[in-house]
Amino acid sequence: MVVPPDVRLQKTLRPKDGTAGIERPKALLDALPEDPRPLMALSSRHVVSARAFDRATLVQLFRLAAQYESTPQLMHMPLSGKILISAFYEPSTRTRLSFESAWHRLGGDIMSITDPATTGMAKGESLADIAEMFNNYGDVIVLRNNEDHAIYEMLDALRIPIINAGNGIDEHPTQAMADLYTIFKWRPQLLAEHVPPAQHIRIGVIGVPGRMRTVRSLLLMLGQFSEVIAEVVVICDEAAPFSAGQAEELAALGLKVRISKQLDAELPALDVVYINAIAWVGDTFEAMGKNLRLSAASPLKPDAIILHPLARGEELATDLDATPHNWYFAQARGAVFIRMALLTCTVRRVSEVMDTPLS
């Protein structure tokens, strides 16, 4: 049967249930009073680790992201004439495109590197020398590299800010910002001055925190909001999923973390389920345990949300896409706006941006 063109168009444009109409950036914006002071300190600052961000700075980044997302018609171009060097020495789709989308929406120009074989690295050029060259060509660098140490080796030579878009198994701080931005759009009341214990949330993290950079950064940033998190349950097949000192650092932040191997037994009590597919092992990615999978048949709490940094594999069934549990597509969309907020503050003082109000 041949489907008429108008029907095909309707099928293309009609959003799936669970992928549209569930985000509430305006509610988050209205819930947060504006205070540009924490954001002003981000001007010309490197973004390497989640450890560099306190609660006040994150909250104001979420507010600015919600402002960008909820009032796009009022946006101006604060980064017109600025150049982003998008250096991705490891394959990426969502992170690279969301950074580049964010930069274009802010009015800037981009130079992209997507293959290290086309750069001086293939000739043995040092990272410090590459950083020195970057100083002359752009206003900010976004770097992804499969080696943990690469970004740190460049810092001393840089005179422009660099943003970590994932370095080996170490960290992915802007992904963690996108994750938290999604959670607080889902429940803005979690950022209230006083949140009753009955409204505190339980978060399940399916994966290996010691080898997953997204999870490492996420847990560190969750520590800034530990007072509204009743518990984080790390669900994995490994007896010792943390790297040296990681569990102690999270405890020092006030985060209550428990390890479990029983996915289905934990799901009915979880408000947020964060699942990641792969961990960096040696020189490649390795899939998680085969028993740690989610589907529409999983015993999820009725109002629970699922987050996933994507790309997904068999661990996240597509039959969840059309359910209210699906916030992973909203998570990917929101990453553009949180990166817009961060780039604005990193490259220009936020006071300059606020001279032309967004709302």
C-alpha positions as semicolon CSV with decimal commas, in nm:
position;residue;x (nm);y (nm);z (nm)
1;M;0,000;0,000;0,000
2;V;0,133;0,343;-0,096
3;V;0,086;0,603;0,178
4;P;-0,034;0,941;0,044
5;P;0,221;1,225;0,086
6;D;0,000;1,423;0,325
7;V;-0,030;1,120;0,555
8;R;0,344;1,063;0,540
9;L;0,395;1,424;0,641
10;Q;0,157;1,387;0,935
11;K;0,346;1,080;1,051
12;T;0,673;1,266;1,024
13;L;0,561;1,573;1,216
14;R;0,346;1,414;1,484
15;P;0,556;1,375;1,801
16;K;0,551;1,050;1,992
17;D;0,389;1,050;2,333
18;G;0,663;1,095;2,587
19;T;0,893;1,293;2,357
20;A;0,708;1,624;2,342
21;G;0,503;1,837;2,576
22;I;0,672;1,704;2,888
23;E;0,947;1,961;2,930
24;R;0,878;2,259;3,153
25;P;1,159;2,512;3,112
26;K;0,926;2,802;3,192
27;A;0,830;2,644;3,526
28;L;1,199;2,610;3,612
29;L;1,267;2,967;3,504
30;D;0,983;3,099;3,720
31;A;1,101;2,897;4,020
32;L;1,451;3,049;4,028
33;P;1,534;3,409;4,119
34;E;1,799;3,562;3,895
35;D;2,145;3,623;4,038
36;P;2,411;3,683;3,770
37;R;2,701;3,704;4,016
38;P;2,795;3,333;4,013
39;L;2,790;3,332;3,632
40;M;3,020;3,632;3,604
41;A;3,298;3,423;3,758
42;L;3,280;3,184;3,461
43;S;3,416;3,442;3,216
44;S;3,732;3,308;3,045
45;R;3,740;3,010;3,282
46;H;3,830;2,655;3,179
47;V;3,556;2,392;3,221
48;V;3,743;2,070;3,294
49;S;3,578;1,904;3,594
50;A;3,242;1,888;3,765
51;R;3,432;1,968;4,085
52;A;3,470;2,329;3,973
53;F;3,096;2,403;3,998
54;D;2,911;2,486;4,316
55;R;2,538;2,480;4,369
56;A;2,482;2,854;4,314
57;T;2,661;2,850;3,978
58;L;2,476;2,542;3,857
59;V;2,138;2,683;3,957
60;Q;2,201;3,005;3,764
61;L;2,322;2,809;3,461
62;F;1,997;2,611;3,472
63;R;1,803;2,936;3,492
64;L;1,982;3,090;3,193
65;A;1,935;2,767;2,996
66;A;1,563;2,771;3,075
67;Q;1,551;3,134;2,965
68;Y;1,709;3,046;2,632
69;E;1,481;2,745;2,587
70;S;1,152;2,907;2,684
71;T;1,193;3,240;2,502
72;P;1,379;3,166;2,176
73;Q;1,199;3,446;1,996
74;L;1,369;3,701;2,222
75;M;1,722;3,567;2,176
76;H;1,994;3,794;2,053
77;M;2,339;3,695;1,925
78;P;2,586;3,751;2,209
79;L;2,868;3,555;2,042
80;S;2,856;3,714;1,698
81;G;3,210;3,738;1,563
82;K;3,345;3,478;1,807
83;I;3,504;3,152;1,688
84;L;3,463;2,809;1,846
85;I;3,726;2,541;1,782
86;S;3,534;2,214;1,797
87;A;3,809;1,953;1,841
88;F;3,667;1,601;1,863
89;Y;3,949;1,347;1,854
90;E;3,703;1,072;1,948
91;P;3,378;0,995;1,759
92;S;3,072;1,187;1,876
93;T;2,727;1,273;1,750
94;R;2,513;1,432;2,023
95;T;2,784;1,615;2,215
96;R;2,951;1,762;1,908
97;L;2,628;1,858;1,735
98;S;2,472;2,006;2,049
99;F;2,779;2,223;2,112
100;E;2,784;2,335;1,750
101;S;2,408;2,395;1,749
102;A;2,442;2,599;2,068
103;W;2,722;2,807;1,919
104;H;2,536;2,873;1,593
105;R;2,224;2,978;1,788
106;L;2,441;3,230;1,975
107;G;2,566;3,378;1,649
108;G;2,923;3,246;1,645
109;D;3,138;3,078;1,380
110;I;3,292;2,730;1,407
111;M;3,607;2,549;1,299
112;S;3,571;2,171;1,339
113;I;3,825;1,893;1,379
114;T;3,676;1,545;1,368
115;D;3,977;1,332;1,276
116;P;4,311;1,353;1,460
117;A;4,480;1,200;1,154
118;T;4,427;1,533;0,977
119;T;4,607;1,734;1,247
120;G;4,961;1,779;1,373
121;M;4,896;1,502;1,625
122;A;4,948;1,253;1,342
123;K;5,299;1,396;1,303
124;G;5,376;1,368;1,672
125;E;5,307;1,731;1,763
126;S;5,276;1,781;2,138
127;L;4,947;1,876;2,297
128;A;5,110;2,187;2,443
129;D;5,211;2,304;2,094
130;I;4,862;2,233;1,962
131;A;4,719;2,441;2,247
132;E;4,954;2,726;2,157
133;M;4,822;2,720;1,801
134;F;4,461;2,713;1,921
135;N;4,525;3,039;2,107
136;N;4,571;3,214;1,773
137;Y;4,272;3,072;1,590
138;G;3,968;3,081;1,817
139;D;3,800;3,224;2,125
140;V;3,715;2,896;2,299
141;I;3,790;2,526;2,249
142;V;3,560;2,229;2,302
143;L;3,777;1,917;2,329
144;R;3,695;1,548;2,332
145;N;3,981;1,303;2,363
146;N;3,995;0,937;2,460
147;E;4,297;1,000;2,682
148;D;4,228;1,119;3,038
149;H;4,538;1,337;3,060
150;A;4,513;1,521;2,725
151;I;4,310;1,820;2,840
152;Y;4,532;1,869;3,146
153;E;4,846;1,872;2,932
154;M;4,706;2,163;2,731
155;L;4,602;2,389;3,018
156;D;4,934;2,564;3,089
157;A;4,975;2,667;2,725
158;L;4,621;2,798;2,678
159;R;4,520;3,165;2,683
160;I;4,162;3,093;2,576
161;P;3,911;2,879;2,771
162;I;3,873;2,509;2,702
163;I;3,565;2,298;2,772
164;N;3,594;1,928;2,842
165;A;3,354;1,733;2,618
166;G;3,472;1,398;2,753
167;N;3,826;1,282;2,834
168;G;3,867;0,906;2,848
169;I;3,702;0,765;3,160
170;D;3,773;1,078;3,361
171;E;3,481;1,321;3,322
172;H;3,210;1,473;3,104
173;P;3,095;1,777;3,304
174;T;2,862;1,935;3,049
175;Q;2,673;1,608;3,008
176;A;2,616;1,610;3,384
177;M;2,482;1,966;3,356
178;A;2,238;1,851;3,089
179;D;2,132;1,558;3,310
180;L;2,061;1,781;3,610
181;Y;1,890;2,043;3,395
182;T;1,649;1,770;3,282
183;I;1,580;1,654;3,638
184;F;1,506;2,007;3,759
185;K;1,277;2,081;3,465
186;W;1,091;1,765;3,564
187;R;1,061;1,879;3,927
188;P;1,154;2,247;3,975
189;Q;1,034;2,228;4,337
190;L;1,351;2,034;4,421
191;L;1,535;2,366;4,405
192;A;1,313;2,534;4,664
193;E;1,476;2,666;4,980
194;H;1,302;2,402;5,192
195;V;1,197;2,068;5,042
196;P;1,003;1,833;5,275
197;P;1,163;1,490;5,315
198;A;0,858;1,328;5,158
199;Q;0,947;1,507;4,832
200;H;1,310;1,397;4,825
201;I;1,394;1,169;4,535
202;R;1,566;0,836;4,489
203;I;1,797;0,804;4,190
204;G;1,912;0,479;4,037
205;V;2,232;0,482;3,835
206;I;2,275;0,174;3,617
207;G;2,641;0,145;3,529
208;V;2,996;0,141;3,661
209;P;3,088;0,479;3,815
210;G;3,459;0,404;3,813
211;R;3,474;0,363;3,433
212;M;3,193;0,584;3,300
213;R;3,281;0,950;3,260
214;T;2,918;1,060;3,234
215;V;2,835;0,888;3,562
216;R;3,149;1,019;3,735
217;S;3,058;1,381;3,659
218;L;2,689;1,327;3,729
219;L;2,752;1,190;4,078
220;L;2,985;1,479;4,161
221;M;2,722;1,735;4,057
222;L;2,445;1,547;4,237
223;G;2,654;1,600;4,548
224;Q;2,577;1,972;4,523
225;F;2,208;1,888;4,572
226;S;2,245;1,603;4,820
227;E;1,995;1,755;5,063
228;V;1,704;1,665;4,829
229;I;1,833;1,322;4,730
230;A;1,722;1,050;4,969
231;E;1,951;0,794;4,810
232;V;2,152;0,707;4,501
233;V;2,143;0,337;4,419
234;V;2,426;0,222;4,191
235;I;2,306;-0,088;4,009
236;C;2,573;-0,297;3,843
237;D;2,715;-0,648;3,824
238;E;3,050;-0,554;3,977
239;A;3,134;-0,590;4,346
240;A;3,368;-0,287;4,342
241;P;3,230;-0,037;4,087
242;F;3,409;0,274;4,221
243;S;3,758;0,395;4,145
244;A;4,003;0,467;4,428
245;G;3,868;0,741;4,656
246;Q;3,549;0,794;4,452
247;A;3,301;0,662;4,709
248;E;3,471;0,861;4,986
249;E;3,451;1,182;4,784
250;L;3,079;1,135;4,724
251;A;3,020;1,065;5,093
252;A;3,205;1,388;5,179
253;L;2,958;1,573;4,955
254;G;2,671;1,431;5,161
255;L;2,550;1,190;4,895
256;K;2,404;0,865;5,029
257;V;2,514;0,593;4,788
258;R;2,424;0,225;4,798
259;I;2,531;-0,057;4,563
260;S;2,286;-0,318;4,437
261;K;2,289;-0,598;4,179
262;Q;1,909;-0,637;4,168
263;L;1,763;-0,407;3,901
264;D;1,398;-0,512;3,909
265;A;1,393;-0,520;4,290
266;E;1,510;-0,157;4,305
267;L;1,304;-0,003;4,023
268;P;0,966;0,032;4,204
269;A;1,120;0,277;4,455
270;L;1,322;0,489;4,211
271;D;1,207;0,833;4,088
272;V;1,490;0,880;3,837
273;V;1,659;0,594;3,653
274;Y;1,984;0,687;3,482
275;I;2,113;0,416;3,250
276;N;2,436;0,421;3,055
277;A;2,534;0,169;2,795
278;I;2,910;0,156;2,779
279;A;3,228;0,209;2,974
280;W;3,575;0,291;2,847
281;V;3,807;-0,007;2,896
282;G;4,163;0,004;2,767
283;D;4,146;0,144;2,414
284;T;3,782;0,077;2,340
285;F;3,428;0,084;2,477
286;E;3,277;-0,215;2,654
287;A;2,905;-0,290;2,696
288;M;2,749;-0,332;3,038
289;G;2,615;-0,652;3,188
290;K;2,344;-0,813;2,976
291;N;2,100;-0,838;3,268
292;L;2,081;-0,461;3,318
293;R;1,812;-0,364;3,070
294;L;1,501;-0,150;3,075
295;S;1,181;-0,199;2,877
296;A;0,813;-0,113;2,904
297;A;0,774;-0,436;3,101
298;S;1,020;-0,323;3,371
299;P;0,856;-0,259;3,713
300;L;0,905;0,117;3,699
301;K;0,736;0,356;3,940
302;P;0,440;0,508;3,748
303;D;0,580;0,862;3,752
304;A;0,950;0,768;3,724
305;I;1,162;0,918;3,449
306;I;1,443;0,751;3,255
307;L;1,758;0,935;3,151
308;H;2,025;0,807;2,912
309;P;2,318;1,005;2,766
310;L;2,281;0,813;2,438
311;A;2,371;0,649;2,202
312;R;2,167;0,357;2,327
313;G;2,202;-0,011;2,268
314;E;2,002;-0,312;2,382
315;E;1,997;-0,185;2,741
316;L;1,713;0,060;2,664
317;A;1,421;-0,083;2,467
318;T;1,248;0,133;2,208
319;D;0,908;0,037;2,351
320;L;0,978;0,296;2,625
321;D;0,995;0,579;2,371
322;A;0,619;0,635;2,364
323;T;0,578;0,631;2,744
324;P;0,588;0,912;3,001
325;H;0,907;0,754;3,137
326;N;1,093;0,882;2,832
327;W;1,287;1,190;2,929
328;Y;1,606;1,087;2,749
329;F;1,508;1,265;2,429
330;A;1,423;1,576;2,632
331;Q;1,764;1,533;2,795
332;A;1,934;1,543;2,454
333;R;1,734;1,848;2,349
334;G;1,807;2,035;2,671
335;A;2,180;1,979;2,628
336;V;2,178;2,247;2,357
337;F;2,039;2,510;2,594
338;I;2,260;2,429;2,891
339;R;2,561;2,449;2,660
340;M;2,433;2,779;2,524
341;A;2,423;2,911;2,881
342;L;2,772;2,783;2,960
343;L;2,927;2,912;2,637
344;T;2,769;3,253;2,684
345;C;2,917;3,286;3,030
346;T;3,256;3,140;2,941
347;V;3,320;3,357;2,637
348;R;3,145;3,677;2,747
349;R;3,073;3,822;3,087
350;V;2,712;3,748;3,171
351;S;2,656;4,114;3,264
352;E;2,710;4,205;2,898
353;V;2,448;3,954;2,793
354;M;2,197;4,071;3,051
355;D;2,220;4,426;2,917
356;T;1,979;4,296;2,652
357;P;1,722;4,099;2,856
358;L;1,604;3,765;2,721
359;S;1,266;3,789;2,885
